[in-house]
Amino acid sequence: MKEKIFSQFQGMIETTMVVGDLFSDSLSNAAELVSGTLLTGGTIFTCGEKSGRVIAKLLCDYLTAGFEIERPGFPALNIHDLCNHTGGQDQYSDVLNIHANSNDLLVIASAGNDDHRLLKVIESGIERGMSVVLLSSVNDEQLVDAVGYNDVHISVANFSGQLAVLAQFQIVQCLCSLVDDKILGGS
């Protein structure tokens, strides 16, 4: 039992080290996009499926309620929270088409396997002229192909299962810390 516990935490530590090393440039670019959107009066829209839904909701909560410091909330909306939960294939893109503008930013957190609803919402965001930050996972080739050159793509496909979720969690925390520093000044 102790070996299993040690192995579990060893994997988490190794994931943390890899995330910091591998994604520093992408995280910096994502922080610039998020900060720029907020500073120009835009809104951050988040969306995800499966474990990505939790990651997207967490990002939205951190932006609206604050992460490490007390501050006024930033405009962020979680698309899933805005849905009428009908379960239709276009429910996410329908919400985006109603509420989003071209100066807004779409952040997608995928749990993998090219979820059709996430692909549709990315396509809708691009049609509206929005920038996209994609946190992709394994087998997300269509999602990756949908984002543009000026968008930000961060892939956790090299991590398996819960370590991919952990990597996305850490990415969101780091991103929020960078955004707070960029907008409010920090160390």
PAKOLVEX-733994 format. One record per atom (N, C-alpha, C): residue number from 0; residue in one letter; atom name; x, y, z. Coordinates in nm, 4 decimals. Each point is the difference from the previous one (the first is absolute). Layout:
// residues N
   nr  rest  atom      east     north        up
  NUM     a    CA         X         Y         Z
...
//
This chain:
// residues 187
   nr  rest  atom      east     north        up
    0     m     N    0.0823   -0.1184    0.0000
    0     m    CA   -0.0823    0.1184    0.0000
    0     m     C    0.0876    0.1261    0.0000
    1     k     N    0.1062    0.0007    0.0796
    1     k    CA    0.0878    0.1170    0.0062
    1     k     C    0.0681    0.0248   -0.1340
    2     e     N    0.0356   -0.1078   -0.0695
    2     e    CA    0.0634    0.0152   -0.1318
    2     e     C   -0.0959    0.0640   -0.0988
    3     k     N   -0.1265   -0.0379    0.0054
    3     k    CA   -0.1022    0.0578   -0.0885
    3     k     C   -0.0159    0.1490    0.0290
    4     i     N   -0.0035    0.0365    0.1268
    4     i    CA   -0.0130    0.1404    0.0387
    4     i     C    0.1220    0.0787   -0.0472
    5     f     N    0.1185   -0.0536    0.0246
    5     f    CA    0.1229    0.0667   -0.0438
    5     f     C    0.0006    0.0173   -0.1515
    6     s     N   -0.0367   -0.1039   -0.0730
    6     s    CA   -0.0021    0.0044   -0.1458
    6     s     C   -0.0985    0.1052   -0.0504
    7     q     N   -0.1146    0.0081    0.0655
    7     q    CA   -0.1017    0.0988   -0.0371
    7     q     C    0.0553    0.1419    0.0119
    8     f     N    0.0601    0.0311    0.1132
    8     f    CA    0.0515    0.1343    0.0214
    8     f     C    0.1257    0.0269   -0.0822
    9     q     N    0.0775   -0.1011   -0.0260
    9     q    CA    0.1173    0.0158   -0.0866
    9     q     C   -0.0432    0.0425   -0.1401
   10     g     N   -0.1046   -0.0635   -0.0511
   10     g    CA   -0.0540    0.0364   -0.1313
   10     g     C   -0.0510    0.1424   -0.0021
   11     m     N   -0.0625    0.0435    0.1077
   11     m    CA   -0.0503    0.1378    0.0082
   11     m     C    0.1142    0.1006    0.0025
   12     i     N    0.1056   -0.0309    0.0733
   12     i    CA    0.1161    0.0891    0.0064
   12     i     C    0.0664    0.0100   -0.1362
   13     e     N    0.0172   -0.1124   -0.0666
   13     e    CA    0.0618    0.0005   -0.1329
   13     e     C   -0.0853    0.0789   -0.0992
   14     t     N   -0.1317   -0.0139    0.0088
   14     t    CA   -0.0901    0.0758   -0.0869
   14     t     C    0.0159    0.1489    0.0223
   15     t     N    0.0062    0.0422    0.1248
   15     t    CA    0.0173    0.1412    0.0324
   15     t     C    0.1289    0.0543   -0.0608
   16     m     N    0.1071   -0.0749    0.0093
   16     m    CA    0.1276    0.0454   -0.0550
   16     m     C   -0.0068    0.0117   -0.1520
   17     v     N   -0.0626   -0.0960   -0.0640
   17     v    CA   -0.0105    0.0016   -0.1456
   17     v     C   -0.0883    0.1150   -0.0468
   18     v     N   -0.1116    0.0236    0.0681
   18     v    CA   -0.0911    0.1086   -0.0376
   18     v     C    0.0732    0.1332    0.0035
   19     g     N    0.0733    0.0256    0.1069
   19     g    CA    0.0737    0.1258    0.0115
   19     g     C    0.1036    0.0172   -0.1081
   20     d     N    0.0649   -0.1074   -0.0375
   20     d    CA    0.1060    0.0066   -0.1002
   20     d     C   -0.0558    0.0042   -0.1421
   21     l     N   -0.0924   -0.0864   -0.0293
   21     l    CA   -0.0498   -0.0170   -0.1362
   21     l     C   -0.0903    0.1131   -0.0475
   22     f     N   -0.0798    0.0574    0.0887
   22     f    CA   -0.1056    0.0905   -0.0423
   22     f     C    0.0237    0.1469    0.0337
   23     s     N    0.1197    0.0379    0.0378
   23     s    CA    0.0215    0.1386    0.0416
   23     s     C   -0.0291    0.0994   -0.1121
   24     d     N    0.0436   -0.0274   -0.1222
   24     d    CA   -0.0275    0.0922   -0.1109
   24     d     C   -0.1487    0.0058   -0.0321
   25     s     N   -0.0640   -0.1151   -0.0077
   25     s    CA   -0.1431   -0.0045   -0.0292
   25     s     C   -0.0812    0.0680    0.1087
   26     l     N    0.0372   -0.0219    0.1250
   26     l    CA   -0.0693    0.0655    0.1113
   26     l     C    0.0159    0.1509   -0.0058
   27     s     N    0.1183    0.0452   -0.0339
   27     s    CA    0.0239    0.1436   -0.0143
   27     s     C   -0.0871    0.0581   -0.1110
   28     n     N   -0.0074   -0.0690   -0.1123
   28     n    CA   -0.0841    0.0451   -0.1112
   28     n     C   -0.1482   -0.0004    0.0377
   29     a     N   -0.0438   -0.1031    0.0704
   29     a    CA   -0.1394   -0.0070    0.0441
   29     a     C   -0.0317    0.1129    0.0975
   30     a     N    0.0931    0.0287    0.0904
   30     a    CA   -0.0204    0.1089    0.0957
   30     a     C   -0.0109    0.1349   -0.0718
   31     e     N    0.0781    0.0186   -0.1052
   31     e    CA   -0.0080    0.1230   -0.0797
   31     e     C   -0.1376    0.0113   -0.0660
   32     l     N   -0.0488   -0.1109   -0.0563
   32     l    CA   -0.1324    0.0021   -0.0639
   32     l     C   -0.1106    0.0298    0.1006
   33     v     N    0.0022   -0.0691    0.1134
   33     v    CA   -0.1033    0.0207    0.1017
   33     v     C    0.0070    0.1429    0.0531
   34     s     N    0.1177    0.0466    0.0357
   34     s    CA    0.0164    0.1357    0.0535
   34     s     C   -0.0416    0.1046   -0.1020
   35     g     N    0.0451   -0.0176   -0.1235
   35     g    CA   -0.0352    0.0944   -0.1050
   35     g     C   -0.1501    0.0077   -0.0218
   36     t     N   -0.0657   -0.1141    0.0020
   36     t    CA   -0.1457   -0.0035   -0.0154
   36     t     C   -0.0679    0.0757    0.1131
   37     l     N    0.0425   -0.0250    0.1224
   37     l    CA   -0.0614    0.0650    0.1156
   37     l     C    0.0283    0.1505    0.0006
   38     l     N    0.1208    0.0387   -0.0352
   38     l    CA    0.0362    0.1420    0.0007
   38     l     C   -0.0706    0.0806   -0.1089
   39     t     N   -0.0464   -0.0667   -0.1045
   39     t    CA   -0.0725    0.0691   -0.1065
   39     t     C   -0.1515   -0.0157    0.0143
   40     g     N   -0.0449   -0.0451    0.1152
   40     g    CA   -0.1434   -0.0084    0.0270
   40     g     C   -0.0671   -0.1269   -0.0476
   41     g     N    0.0768   -0.0995   -0.0376
   41     g    CA   -0.0572   -0.1261   -0.0456
   41     g     C   -0.0332   -0.0933    0.1151
   42     t     N   -0.0656   -0.1075   -0.0346
   42     t    CA   -0.0404   -0.1026    0.0955
   42     t     C    0.0707   -0.1305   -0.0343
   43     i     N    0.0343   -0.0757    0.1021
   43     i    CA    0.0588   -0.1324   -0.0183
   43     i     C   -0.1129   -0.1022    0.0091
   44     f     N   -0.0174   -0.0796   -0.1044
   44     f    CA   -0.0969   -0.1092   -0.0004
   44     f     C    0.0767   -0.1300    0.0162
   45     t     N   -0.0444   -0.0853    0.0930
   45     t    CA    0.0662   -0.1282    0.0218
   45     t     C   -0.0972   -0.1131   -0.0312
   46     c     N    0.0559   -0.1111   -0.0449
   46     c    CA   -0.0835   -0.1149   -0.0333
   46     c     C    0.0850   -0.1267    0.0059
   47     g     N   -0.0611   -0.1088    0.0424
   47     g    CA    0.0690   -0.1281    0.0033
   47     g     C   -0.0993   -0.1139    0.0101
   48     e     N    0.0487   -0.1193   -0.0212
   48     e    CA   -0.0806   -0.1206    0.0142
   48     e     C    0.0760   -0.0989    0.0868
   49     k     N   -0.0743   -0.0849    0.0686
   49     k    CA    0.0555   -0.0994    0.0924
   49     k     C    0.0861    0.0722    0.1032
   50     s     N    0.1231   -0.0432    0.0234
   50     s    CA    0.0831    0.0685    0.0993
   50     s     C    0.0339    0.1419   -0.0447
   51     g     N   -0.0026    0.0250   -0.1305
   51     g    CA    0.0233    0.1350   -0.0509
   51     g     C   -0.1063    0.0983    0.0444
   52     r     N   -0.1208   -0.0501    0.0266
   52     r    CA   -0.1073    0.0864    0.0500
   52     r     C    0.0382    0.0575    0.1362
   53     v     N    0.0605   -0.0830    0.0839
   53     v    CA    0.0432    0.0450    0.1329
   53     v     C    0.1123    0.1033   -0.0138
   54     i     N    0.0931   -0.0247   -0.0899
   54     i    CA    0.1121    0.0922   -0.0217
   54     i     C   -0.0515    0.1339   -0.0527
   55     a     N   -0.0927   -0.0034   -0.0959
   55     a    CA   -0.0571    0.1232   -0.0557
   55     a     C   -0.0756    0.0783    0.1070
   56     k     N   -0.0758   -0.0702    0.0826
   56     k    CA   -0.0750    0.0652    0.1083
   56     k     C    0.0962    0.0608    0.1011
   57     l     N    0.1060   -0.0700    0.0317
   57     l    CA    0.0996    0.0514    0.0935
   57     l     C    0.0625    0.1297   -0.0516
   58     l     N    0.0376    0.0021   -0.1276
   58     l    CA    0.0567    0.1214   -0.0577
   58     l     C   -0.0987    0.1152    0.0098
   59     c     N   -0.1247   -0.0247   -0.0344
   59     c    CA   -0.1024    0.1036    0.0085
   59     c     C   -0.0157    0.0501    0.1441
   60     d     N   -0.0040   -0.0913    0.0948
   60     d    CA   -0.0128    0.0372    0.1408
   60     d     C    0.1195    0.0829    0.0477
   61     y     N    0.1210   -0.0410   -0.0383
   61     y    CA    0.1190    0.0756    0.0388
   61     y     C   -0.0013    0.1402   -0.0595
   62     l     N   -0.0445    0.0129   -0.1234
   62     l    CA   -0.0031    0.1324   -0.0627
   62     l     C   -0.1063    0.0891    0.0621
   63     t     N   -0.1165   -0.0554    0.0306
   63     t    CA   -0.1077    0.0831    0.0535
   63     t     C    0.0116    0.0260    0.1500
   64     a     N    0.0569   -0.0929    0.0745
   64     a    CA    0.0058    0.0142    0.1454
   64     a     C    0.1393    0.0311    0.0529
   65     g     N    0.1010   -0.0097   -0.0839
   65     g    CA    0.1375    0.0210    0.0449
   65     g     C    0.0678   -0.1326    0.0252
   66     f     N    0.1303    0.0028   -0.0122
   66     f    CA    0.0767   -0.1227    0.0188
   66     f     C    0.0806    0.0088    0.1278
   67     e     N    0.1107    0.0717   -0.0015
   67     e    CA    0.0866    0.0079    0.1183
   67     e     C   -0.0171    0.1296    0.0775
   68     i     N   -0.0616    0.0993   -0.0632
   68     i    CA   -0.0152    0.1294    0.0651
   68     i     C   -0.1465    0.0438   -0.0056
   69     e     N   -0.0377    0.0832    0.0962
   69     e    CA   -0.1336    0.0580   -0.0046
   69     e     C    0.0004    0.1109   -0.1026
   70     r     N   -0.0959   -0.0057   -0.0906
   70     r    CA   -0.0091    0.1000   -0.1062
   70     r     C   -0.1401   -0.0025   -0.0565
   71     p     N   -0.0367    0.1051   -0.0734
   71     p    CA   -0.1297   -0.0051   -0.0689
   71     p     C    0.0020   -0.1119   -0.1038
   72     g     N   -0.1143   -0.0549   -0.0294
   72     g    CA   -0.0092   -0.1087   -0.0961
   72     g     C    0.0217    0.0470   -0.1424
   73     f     N    0.0581   -0.0865   -0.0796
   73     f    CA    0.0153    0.0245   -0.1426
   73     f     C   -0.1192   -0.0623   -0.0723
   74     p     N   -0.0399    0.0564   -0.1144
   74     p    CA   -0.1134   -0.0568   -0.0735
   74     p     C    0.0348   -0.1336   -0.0647
   75     a     N   -0.0598   -0.1050    0.0515
   75     a    CA    0.0208   -0.1351   -0.0514
   75     a     C   -0.1301   -0.0774    0.0161
   76     l     N   -0.0320   -0.0789   -0.1017
   76     l    CA   -0.1215   -0.0801    0.0021
   76     l     C    0.0320   -0.1425   -0.0408
   77     n     N   -0.0543   -0.0949    0.0750
   77     n    CA    0.0146   -0.1402   -0.0351
   77     n     C   -0.1190   -0.0384   -0.0882
   78     i     N    0.0280   -0.0429   -0.1211
   78     i    CA   -0.1054   -0.0287   -0.0968
   78     i     C   -0.0953   -0.1070    0.0513
   79     h     N    0.0518   -0.1002    0.0651
   79     h    CA   -0.0864   -0.1066    0.0520
   79     h     C   -0.1029    0.0563    0.0972
   80     d     N    0.0409    0.0959    0.0825
   80     d    CA   -0.0932    0.0603    0.0958
   80     d     C   -0.1107    0.0795   -0.0689
   81     l     N    0.0265    0.0451   -0.1225
   81     l    CA   -0.0987    0.0787   -0.0739
   81     l     C   -0.0955   -0.0857   -0.0838
   82     c     N    0.0306   -0.1276   -0.0122
   82     c    CA   -0.0831   -0.0885   -0.0821
   82     c     C   -0.1307   -0.0327    0.0700
   83     n     N   -0.0980   -0.0314   -0.0808
   83     n    CA   -0.1275   -0.0421    0.0578
   83     n     C   -0.0010   -0.1501    0.0266
   84     h     N    0.1169   -0.0625   -0.0150
   84     h    CA    0.0196   -0.1425    0.0299
   84     h     C   -0.0907   -0.0908   -0.0827
   85     t     N   -0.0275    0.0406   -0.1222
   85     t    CA   -0.0820   -0.0834   -0.0871
   85     t     C    0.0799   -0.1169   -0.0554
   86     g     N    0.1320    0.0115    0.0014
   86     g    CA    0.0830   -0.1084   -0.0475
   86     g     C    0.0184   -0.0025   -0.1504
   87     g     N   -0.0492    0.0990   -0.0696
   87     g    CA    0.0151    0.0041   -0.1443
   87     g     C    0.1458    0.0145   -0.0413
   88     q     N    0.0311   -0.0470   -0.1202
   88     q    CA    0.1375    0.0040   -0.0491
   88     q     C    0.0529    0.1420   -0.0172
   89     d     N   -0.0883    0.0969   -0.0211
   89     d    CA    0.0434    0.1377   -0.0242
   89     d     C   -0.0241    0.0917    0.1192
   90     q     N   -0.0289   -0.0557    0.1155
   90     q    CA   -0.0369    0.0845    0.1137
   90     q     C    0.1109    0.0977    0.0387
   91     y     N    0.1248   -0.0406   -0.0040
   91     y    CA    0.1092    0.0893    0.0381
   91     y     C    0.0199    0.1093   -0.1038
   92     s     N    0.0004   -0.0388   -0.1265
   92     s    CA    0.0190    0.1000   -0.1044
   92     s     C   -0.1190    0.0951   -0.0058
   93     d     N   -0.1203   -0.0473    0.0297
   93     d    CA   -0.1168    0.0883    0.0043
   93     d     C    0.0173    0.1068    0.1070
   94     v     N    0.0462   -0.0379    0.1176
   94     v    CA    0.0233    0.0959    0.1088
   94     v     C    0.1063    0.1018   -0.0410
   95     l     N    0.1057   -0.0468   -0.0600
   95     l    CA    0.1072    0.0902   -0.0440
   95     l     C   -0.0524    0.0976   -0.1046
   96     n     N   -0.0794   -0.0480   -0.0928
   96     n    CA   -0.0551    0.0864   -0.1037
   96     n     C   -0.0920    0.1078    0.0571
   97     i     N   -0.0664   -0.0290    0.1093
   97     i    CA   -0.0890    0.0974    0.0632
   97     i     C    0.0783    0.1038    0.0798
   98     h     N    0.1021   -0.0418    0.0744
   98     h    CA    0.0620    0.0871    0.0995
   98     h     C    0.1363    0.0584   -0.0370
   99     a     N    0.0714   -0.0591   -0.0924
   99     a    CA    0.1403    0.0391   -0.0228
   99     a     C    0.0144    0.1054   -0.1096
  100     n     N    0.1099    0.0745    0.0101
  100     n    CA    0.0385    0.1005   -0.0989
  100     n     C    0.1397   -0.0314   -0.0514
  101     s     N    0.0402    0.0688   -0.1044
  101     s    CA    0.1306   -0.0278   -0.0610
  101     s     C    0.1174    0.0364    0.0902
  102     n     N   -0.0212    0.0891    0.0969
  102     n    CA    0.1101    0.0364    0.0891
  102     n     C    0.0080   -0.0895    0.1232
  103     d     N   -0.0803   -0.1062    0.0044
  103     d    CA    0.0017   -0.0949    0.1113
  103     d     C    0.0977   -0.1131   -0.0300
  104     l     N    0.0272   -0.0802    0.1009
  104     l    CA    0.0942   -0.1114   -0.0114
  104     l     C   -0.0688   -0.1286    0.0437
  105     l     N    0.0259   -0.1065   -0.0724
  105     l    CA   -0.0546   -0.1316    0.0301
  105     l     C    0.1116   -0.0892    0.0526
  106     v     N   -0.0209   -0.0593    0.1177
  106     v    CA    0.0955   -0.0947    0.0568
  106     v     C   -0.0690   -0.1365    0.0081
  107     i     N    0.0589   -0.0975   -0.0679
  107     i    CA   -0.0551   -0.1352   -0.0055
  107     i     C    0.0919   -0.0941    0.0772
  108     a     N   -0.0593   -0.0823    0.0873
  108     a    CA    0.0747   -0.1032    0.0720
  108     a     C   -0.0566   -0.1357   -0.0404
  109     s     N    0.0781   -0.0769   -0.0715
  109     s    CA   -0.0462   -0.1289   -0.0506
  109     s     C    0.0580   -0.1150    0.0815
  110     a     N   -0.0834   -0.1015    0.0208
  110     a    CA    0.0452   -0.1228    0.0642
  110     a     C    0.0460   -0.1019   -0.1028
  111     g     N   -0.0055    0.0390   -0.1283
  111     g    CA    0.0472   -0.0883   -0.1062
  111     g     C   -0.1103   -0.0523   -0.0891
  112     n     N    0.0433   -0.0621   -0.1083
  112     n    CA   -0.0880   -0.0684   -0.0953
  112     n     C   -0.0904    0.0921   -0.0806
  113     d     N    0.0482    0.1220   -0.0314
  113     d    CA   -0.0681    0.0889   -0.0949
  113     d     C   -0.1504    0.0115    0.0226
  114     d     N   -0.0404    0.0438    0.1160
  114     d    CA   -0.1420    0.0152    0.0288
  114     d     C   -0.0650    0.0908   -0.1044
  115     h     N   -0.1072   -0.0483   -0.0616
  115     h    CA   -0.0674    0.0718   -0.1082
  115     h     C   -0.0518    0.1367    0.0456
  116     r     N   -0.0541    0.0078    0.1215
  116     r    CA   -0.0537    0.1283    0.0489
  116     r     C    0.1110    0.1029    0.0175
  117     l     N    0.1175   -0.0451    0.0439
  117     l    CA    0.1116    0.0934    0.0146
  117     l     C    0.0489    0.0469   -0.1363
  118     l     N    0.0018   -0.0883   -0.0967
  118     l    CA    0.0390    0.0385   -0.1352
  118     l     C   -0.0967    0.1041   -0.0562
  119     k     N   -0.1292   -0.0206    0.0215
  119     k    CA   -0.1008    0.0952   -0.0482
  119     k     C    0.0160    0.1367    0.0676
  120     v     N    0.0303    0.0015    0.1291
  120     v    CA    0.0133    0.1294    0.0687
  120     v     C    0.1276    0.0713   -0.0449
  121     i     N    0.1062   -0.0739   -0.0265
  121     i    CA    0.1215    0.0628   -0.0545
  121     i     C   -0.0305    0.0599   -0.1364
  122     e     N   -0.0675   -0.0746   -0.0845
  122     e    CA   -0.0350    0.0509   -0.1331
  122     e     C   -0.0878    0.1249    0.0105
  123     s     N   -0.0951    0.0000    0.0934
  123     s    CA   -0.0860    0.1171    0.0206
  123     s     C    0.0800    0.1200    0.0480
  124     g     N    0.0930   -0.0242    0.0919
  124     g    CA    0.0847    0.1086    0.0493
  124     g     C    0.0847    0.0601   -0.1110
  125     i     N    0.0574   -0.0843   -0.0827
  125     i    CA    0.0829    0.0477   -0.1103
  125     i     C   -0.0852    0.0778   -0.0997
  126     e     N   -0.1210   -0.0481   -0.0285
  126     e    CA   -0.0903    0.0719   -0.0896
  126     e     C   -0.0334    0.1386    0.0535
  127     r     N   -0.0044    0.0147    0.1319
  127     r    CA   -0.0296    0.1288    0.0622
  127     r     C    0.1245    0.0889    0.0096
  128     g     N    0.1145   -0.0529   -0.0371
  128     g    CA    0.1238    0.0773    0.0058
  128     g     C    0.0706   -0.0054    0.1333
  129     m     N   -0.0373   -0.0949    0.0841
  129     m    CA    0.0599   -0.0134    0.1328
  129     m     C    0.1345   -0.0715   -0.0092
  130     s     N    0.0875    0.0297    0.0946
  130     s    CA    0.1220   -0.0780    0.0178
  130     s     C   -0.0337   -0.1198    0.0875
  131     v     N    0.0858   -0.1035   -0.0069
  131     v    CA   -0.0259   -0.1243    0.0722
  131     v     C    0.1252   -0.0433    0.0746
  132     v     N   -0.0186   -0.0456    0.1232
  132     v    CA    0.1025   -0.0720    0.0748
  132     v     C   -0.0538   -0.1411    0.0173
  133     l     N    0.0735   -0.0973   -0.0518
  133     l    CA   -0.0419   -0.1393    0.0067
  133     l     C    0.0930   -0.0791    0.0904
  134     l     N   -0.0578   -0.0613    0.1027
  134     l    CA    0.0713   -0.0970    0.0830
  134     l     C   -0.0462   -0.1363   -0.0499
  135     s     N    0.0823   -0.0627   -0.0827
  135     s    CA   -0.0401   -0.1257   -0.0626
  135     s     C    0.0588   -0.1189    0.0749
  136     s     N   -0.0531   -0.1160   -0.0368
  136     s    CA    0.0467   -0.1238    0.0599
  136     s     C    0.0194   -0.1027   -0.1112
  137     v     N   -0.0021   -0.1256    0.0350
  137     v    CA    0.0257   -0.1076   -0.0950
  137     v     C   -0.1123   -0.0089   -0.1047
  138     n     N    0.0382   -0.0272   -0.1240
  138     n    CA   -0.0933   -0.0175   -0.1116
  138     n     C   -0.0864    0.1230   -0.0270
  139     d     N    0.0580    0.1180    0.0090
  139     d    CA   -0.0712    0.1255   -0.0266
  139     d     C    0.0471    0.0647   -0.1301
  140     e     N    0.0304   -0.0805   -0.0993
  140     e    CA    0.0559    0.0525   -0.1245
  140     e     C   -0.0917    0.1001   -0.0684
  141     q     N   -0.1312   -0.0253   -0.0038
  141     q    CA   -0.0927    0.0923   -0.0643
  141     q     C   -0.0074    0.1327    0.0744
  142     l     N    0.0009   -0.0050    0.1317
  142     l    CA   -0.0014    0.1241    0.0787
  142     l     C    0.1266    0.0811   -0.0266
  143     v     N    0.1132   -0.0688   -0.0015
  143     v    CA    0.1284    0.0667   -0.0237
  143     v     C    0.0012    0.0624   -0.1391
  144     d     N   -0.0498   -0.0730   -0.0992
  144     d    CA   -0.0028    0.0517   -0.1372
  144     d     C   -0.0927    0.1206   -0.0143
  145     a     N   -0.0990    0.0110    0.0867
  145     a    CA   -0.0980    0.1092   -0.0101
  145     a     C    0.0547    0.1338    0.0481
  146     v     N    0.0968   -0.0007    0.0911
  146     v    CA    0.0515    0.1273    0.0516
  146     v     C    0.0966    0.0623   -0.1002
  147     g     N    0.0089    0.1321    0.0048
  147     g    CA    0.0807    0.0725   -0.0962
  147     g     C    0.1406    0.0292    0.0476
  148     y     N    0.0752    0.0641   -0.0869
  148     y    CA    0.1404    0.0322    0.0257
  148     y     C    0.0167    0.0934    0.1195
  149     n     N   -0.0889    0.0949    0.0162
  149     n    CA    0.0110    0.0972    0.1096
  149     n     C   -0.0654   -0.0478    0.1289
  150     d     N   -0.0595   -0.1182   -0.0031
  150     d    CA   -0.0598   -0.0577    0.1201
  150     d     C    0.1089   -0.0718    0.0795
  151     v     N   -0.0348   -0.0434    0.1201
  151     v    CA    0.0968   -0.0709    0.0850
  151     v     C   -0.0492   -0.1420    0.0224
  152     h     N    0.0899   -0.0946   -0.0218
  152     h    CA   -0.0309   -0.1413    0.0204
  152     h     C    0.0985   -0.0567    0.1022
  153     i     N   -0.0544   -0.0613    0.1044
  153     i    CA    0.0814   -0.0665    0.1018
  153     i     C   -0.0504   -0.1442    0.0095
  154     s     N    0.0853   -0.0947   -0.0347
  154     s    CA   -0.0392   -0.1403   -0.0033
  154     s     C    0.0553   -0.0750    0.1200
  155     v     N   -0.0891   -0.0727    0.0680
  155     v    CA    0.0415   -0.0878    0.1096
  155     v     C   -0.0140   -0.1461   -0.0421
  156     a     N    0.0054   -0.0250   -0.1316
  156     a    CA   -0.0190   -0.1346   -0.0539
  156     a     C    0.1073   -0.0981    0.0461
  157     n     N    0.1150    0.0491    0.0419
  157     n    CA    0.1073   -0.0894    0.0459
  157     n     C   -0.0222   -0.0516    0.1418
  158     f     N   -0.1006    0.0551    0.0681
  158     f    CA   -0.0329   -0.0456    0.1350
  158     f     C   -0.1197   -0.0939   -0.0085
  159     s     N   -0.0067   -0.0946    0.0912
  159     s    CA   -0.1117   -0.0943   -0.0042
  159     s     C   -0.0957    0.0246    0.1161
  160     g     N   -0.1282   -0.0215   -0.0279
  160     g    CA   -0.1041    0.0020    0.1018
  160     g     C    0.0027    0.1194    0.0921
  161     q     N    0.0108   -0.0300    0.1289
  161     q    CA   -0.0070    0.1047    0.1009
  161     q     C    0.1178    0.0966   -0.0077
  162     l     N    0.1117   -0.0420   -0.0565
  162     l    CA    0.1145    0.0914   -0.0126
  162     l     C   -0.0276    0.1061   -0.1062
  163     a     N   -0.0791   -0.0321   -0.1022
  163     a    CA   -0.0399    0.1001   -0.0990
  163     a     C   -0.0904    0.1047    0.0647
  164     v     N   -0.0912   -0.0451    0.0851
  164     v    CA   -0.0883    0.0928    0.0715
  164     v     C    0.0820    0.0870    0.0943
  165     l     N    0.0949   -0.0608    0.0705
  165     l    CA    0.0883    0.0756    0.0887
  165     l     C    0.0778    0.1054   -0.0777
  166     a     N    0.0510   -0.0364   -0.1163
  166     a    CA    0.0756    0.0952   -0.0819
  166     a     C   -0.0894    0.1165   -0.0411
  167     q     N   -0.1224   -0.0270   -0.0428
  167     q    CA   -0.0913    0.1085   -0.0372
  167     q     C   -0.0349    0.0862    0.1205
  168     f     N   -0.0182   -0.0619    0.1144
  168     f    CA   -0.0268    0.0737    0.1245
  168     f     C    0.1148    0.0965    0.0306
  169     q     N    0.1223   -0.0485   -0.0097
  169     q    CA    0.1166    0.0835    0.0286
  169     q     C    0.0157    0.1106   -0.1042
  170     i     N   -0.0320   -0.0302   -0.1241
  170     i    CA    0.0049    0.1001   -0.1063
  170     i     C   -0.0979    0.1127    0.0310
  171     v     N   -0.1215   -0.0340    0.0413
  171     v    CA   -0.1008    0.1006    0.0332
  171     v     C    0.0455    0.0852    0.1177
  172     q     N    0.0564   -0.0607    0.1029
  172     q    CA    0.0460    0.0768    0.1150
  172     q     C    0.1124    0.0955   -0.0386
  173     c     N    0.0943   -0.0476   -0.0761
  173     c    CA    0.1107    0.0849   -0.0436
  173     c     C   -0.0518    0.1125   -0.0898
  174     l     N   -0.0898   -0.0324   -0.0906
  174     l    CA   -0.0574    0.0995   -0.0898
  174     l     C   -0.0684    0.1117    0.0789
  175     c     N   -0.0780   -0.0358    0.0996
  175     c    CA   -0.0699    0.1005    0.0809
  175     c     C    0.0966    0.0861    0.0792
  176     s     N    0.1050   -0.0584    0.0508
  176     s    CA    0.1018    0.0764    0.0712
  176     s     C    0.0681    0.0992   -0.0938
  177     l     N    0.0321   -0.0439   -0.1218
  177     l    CA    0.0619    0.0884   -0.0987
  177     l     C   -0.0927    0.1132   -0.0409
  178     v     N   -0.1286   -0.0306   -0.0175
  178     v    CA   -0.0978    0.1025   -0.0376
  178     v     C   -0.0142    0.1034    0.1104
  179     d     N   -0.0103   -0.0443    0.1252
  179     d    CA   -0.0070    0.0940    0.1127
  179     d     C    0.1212    0.0920    0.0016
  180     d     N    0.1190   -0.0571   -0.0183
  180     d    CA    0.1231    0.0803   -0.0019
  180     d     C   -0.0005    0.0990   -0.1151
  181     k     N   -0.0421   -0.0455   -0.1161
  181     k    CA    0.0014    0.0841   -0.1196
  181     k     C   -0.0963    0.1177    0.0141
  182     i     N   -0.1189   -0.0256    0.0509
  182     i    CA   -0.1027    0.1037    0.0073
  182     i     C    0.0160    0.0879    0.1242
  183     l     N    0.0306   -0.0601    0.1119
  183     l    CA    0.0042    0.0746    0.1263
  183     l     C    0.1407    0.0345    0.0460
  184     g     N    0.0984   -0.0472   -0.0728
  184     g    CA    0.1379    0.0231    0.0432
  184     g     C    0.0374   -0.0987    0.1076
  185     g     N    0.1161   -0.0448   -0.0050
  185     g    CA    0.0439   -0.0969    0.0986
  185     g     C    0.1483   -0.0211   -0.0121
  186     s     N    0.0438   -0.0998    0.0700
  186     s    CA    0.1429   -0.0263    0.0007
  186     s     C    0.0436   -0.0742   -0.1222
//
